[in-house]
C-alpha cells in the first residue's frame, strides 16, 4: 500500500523530510528567529522595560464612587448635611450662618505610608452650586485644608482656584470664575503633583495653570488621601458640593 499524507500519495522520504524539518514557513521567515526560539524585546519600553506594579509598596491607588459613607470621617456643623443621592455624595448648607460639612479619608496606619516625595495626582467629577451673594468656601484636595500640606482646588465667592501648601504658607492661582453670584456648574477637576517641581491644574481635561511654590514635602498630612469641605459664611445662603467620583494615584 502506498504512503498517504492528508489523503494524497506521498513518497516515504518526502514524509520524513516534512516531519523533521525545523525551518519556519518561508513567508514568515523574516519575522522569526532562525531556530524558532522567538523572544520579545522589551528593553525600549518605559520604566526600564517593565510595567509598574500598581500594588507595590511604592504605589498607591484609591478610588471611591461614594456608594457608601462608611470608612470616612463625616462632620456636620450647624445645619450642614451630608447625604447620598443620585449616585453622588451631597454636602449642603441649610441656609444658616456658619453651616459646614466635611468628609475626609486617611490611609490606615498598617498600609505603606505615602509621602510628598512621590508623584501624586487625583481627579474628581463634581457639581458646585451657590445662591447669589453666598459667601461659600469649598475645598477639593488631597492632604489637609488651610495651611496644612495639601494640593488641589478651592472655591471662594464664585471663583475656582488651584491651591497648595507646605504647612508654612499657602499659594493659589485663579483658574475660572464660576459665577459673580448664583452658579450651578459641573466640572471634572484634575491636579497633578510633581515633587519639588510643580502642581498642574486641569479643568475638564485642559491644563489651565500651575503652581511652583509652597509645594508640600515630607510625610506630614500625606496620609490624608481625600479631603472635601463646604462652608457657608455670614449671609445665610445655600451652597452645595456634590461629587460622584474621586480617584487618586501615587507612584515613584
C-alpha positions in Angstrom: 0.0 0.0 0.0 1.3 3.5 -0.8 2.1 6.1 1.8 -0.5 8.8 2.3 -0.3 12.3 3.7 -3.6 14.2 4.1 -5.2 11.6 1.8 -2.6 12.0 -1.0 0.1 9.6 -2.0 3.5 10.9 -1.0 6.9 9.2 -1.1 8.1 7.9 2.3 11.3 10.0 2.1 9.3 13.2 1.5 7.1 12.5 4.6 10.3 12.1 6.7 11.6 15.4 5.4 8.3 17.2 6.2 8.2 15.8 9.8 11.8 16.5 10.7 12.1 20.0 9.1 12.6 22.8 11.6 12.6 25.9 9.4 9.5 28.1 9.7 7.4 28.7 6.6 9.2 30.8 4.1 6.6 33.5 4.1 7.2 34.0 7.9 11.0 33.5 7.9 11.8 37.2 8.1 9.6 37.6 11.2 11.0 34.7 13.3 14.3 33.6 14.8 16.0 31.0 12.6 15.9 28.3 15.3 12.3 29.1 16.2 13.2 30.4 19.7 11.4 33.7 19.3 11.9 36.4 22.0 10.1 39.6 22.8 12.4 42.6 23.2 11.0 44.9 25.9 14.2 46.9 26.6 12.9 50.0 25.0 9.6 50.2 27.0 9.3 53.0 29.6 10.5 52.2 33.1 13.4 50.1 32.1 11.5 47.6 30.1 8.9 46.6 32.7 5.4 47.6 33.7 5.0 49.3 37.1 3.2 47.2 39.7 0.1 49.2 40.7 0.0 47.4 44.1 3.7 47.6 45.1 4.8 49.4 48.3 5.9 52.4 46.2 2.5 52.9 44.5 -1.0 53.8 45.8 -4.3 53.8 44.1 -7.5 54.9 45.8 -10.9 55.3 44.2 -14.4 55.9 45.5 -17.8 56.2 43.8 -19.4 57.2 47.1 -21.8 54.2 47.2 -21.4 54.5 51.0 -20.2 56.9 53.6 -18.6 54.1 55.6 -14.8 54.3 56.4 -14.8 58.1 56.0 -14.9 60.8 58.7 -18.1 62.8 58.2 -18.6 66.0 60.1 -21.7 68.2 60.0 -21.8 71.6 61.6 -24.9 73.7 62.2 -27.5 72.7 59.7 -24.9 71.4 57.3 -25.7 67.9 55.9 -24.0 65.0 54.2 -26.1 62.6 52.2 -26.1 60.1 49.3 -28.4 61.0 46.4 -28.5 60.2 42.7 -25.1 58.4 42.8 -23.3 61.3 44.5 -22.4 62.4 47.9 -24.0 65.7 48.6 -22.7 68.2 51.1 -25.2 71.0 51.7 -25.6 74.2 53.8 -29.1 74.6 55.1 -29.1 78.3 54.8 -27.9 79.2 58.3 -24.7 81.2 59.2 -21.6 79.1 59.5 -23.1 75.9 58.2 -20.3 73.4 57.3 -19.9 69.8 56.1 -16.7 67.9 55.8 -15.6 64.4 54.6 -12.1 63.1 54.7 -10.3 59.7 54.4 -7.0 58.8 56.0 -4.8 55.9 55.0 -4.8 53.1 57.6 -1.6 53.1 59.6 -0.8 49.5 58.6 -0.5 50.4 55.0 2.7 51.7 53.4 2.8 55.4 54.4 2.6 57.8 51.5 4.8 60.8 51.4 5.1 64.0 49.4 8.3 62.8 47.8 6.3 60.8 45.3 4.3 61.9 42.2 0.6 62.1 43.1 -2.4 63.0 41.1 -6.2 63.0 41.6 -9.3 63.5 39.6 -12.8 64.4 40.8 -16.1 64.8 39.0 -18.3 67.2 40.8 -21.2 69.7 40.9 -20.7 73.1 42.6 -23.7 75.3 43.5 -24.2 78.5 45.4 -27.0 81.0 45.9 -26.4 84.6 44.8 -24.2 86.6 47.2 -23.3 83.4 49.0 -20.0 83.6 51.0 -19.2 80.0 50.3 -15.9 78.2 50.6 -15.4 74.7 49.0 -12.2 72.5 49.2 -11.5 69.5 47.0 -7.9 68.4 47.9 -5.6 65.6 48.9 -3.9 66.4 52.2 -5.4 68.8 54.7 -7.0 72.2 54.1 -5.8 75.6 55.2 -2.1 76.0 55.5 -1.6 72.3 56.2 0.2 70.3 53.5 -2.1 69.7 50.5 -2.7 70.4 46.9 -6.0 70.6 44.9 -8.8 73.1 44.4 -10.7 75.7 46.4 -13.8 77.7 45.5 -14.4 81.0 47.2 -17.1 83.7 46.2 -17.7 82.0 42.9 -14.0 81.7 41.8 -12.3 78.3 41.3 -8.7 78.3 42.5 -5.8 75.9 42.4 -4.1 75.6 45.8 -1.1 74.1 47.5 0.6 74.5 50.9 3.8 73.4 52.6 2.4 73.9 56.1 4.2 77.3 56.5 2.4 79.2 53.7 -0.1 78.6 51.0 -0.2 79.6 47.3 -3.2 79.7 45.0 -4.0 80.7 41.4 -7.4 81.7 40.0 -8.5 79.2 37.3 -12.1 80.1 36.5 -14.9 82.3 37.5 -17.9 80.1 38.1 -20.4 83.0 38.7 -20.5 86.5 40.0 -23.4 85.5 42.2 -25.5 82.4 41.6 -23.9 79.5 39.9 -24.5 75.8 39.2 -21.6 74.3 37.4 -20.4 70.7 36.8 -16.6 70.1 36.3 -14.0 67.4 36.1 -11.1 68.7 38.1 -7.6 67.1 38.0 -4.4 68.1 39.8 -1.0 66.6 39.1 1.8 67.0 41.7 5.4 66.6 40.7 7.6 66.6 43.9 9.9 69.6 44.1 8.7 71.0 40.8 5.0 72.0 40.4 1.3 71.3 40.7 -0.6 71.4 37.4 -4.4 72.1 37.4 -6.7 70.8 34.8 -10.4 71.7 34.2 -12.4 69.4 32.0 -9.2 67.9 30.6 -7.5 71.2 29.8 -4.4 72.4 31.6 -5.3 75.9 33.0 -2.3 76.8 35.2 0.2 75.6 37.7 1.9 76.5 41.0 5.6 76.1 41.6 5.9 77.5 45.2 4.9 76.3 48.7 4.9 72.7 47.5 4.3 70.1 50.2 7.3 67.9 51.2 7.9 65.2 53.8 5.3 62.9 55.3 3.1 65.1 57.4 -0.6 65.1 56.1 0.4 62.8 53.2 -1.8 60.0 54.7 -4.9 62.1 54.1 -6.0 60.8 50.7 -9.1 62.9 50.2 -10.5 66.0 51.9 -13.8 67.6 51.0 -15.1 70.7 52.8 -18.0 73.0 52.3 -18.7 76.2 54.3 -21.3 78.9 54.1 -20.2 82.2 55.8 -22.2 85.1 57.1 -25.1 85.5 54.6 -27.3 82.6 55.5 -27.3 81.4 51.9 -27.4 77.8 50.5 -24.5 76.1 48.8 -23.8 72.6 47.8 -20.8 70.4 46.8 -21.9 67.1 45.1 -19.2 64.6 44.0 -19.8 61.3 42.1 -16.3 60.1 41.7 -12.8 60.7 43.2 -9.7 58.7 42.3 -6.1 59.2 43.4 -2.9 57.7 42.1 0.6 57.9 43.6 3.8 56.4 42.3 7.6 56.9 42.4 
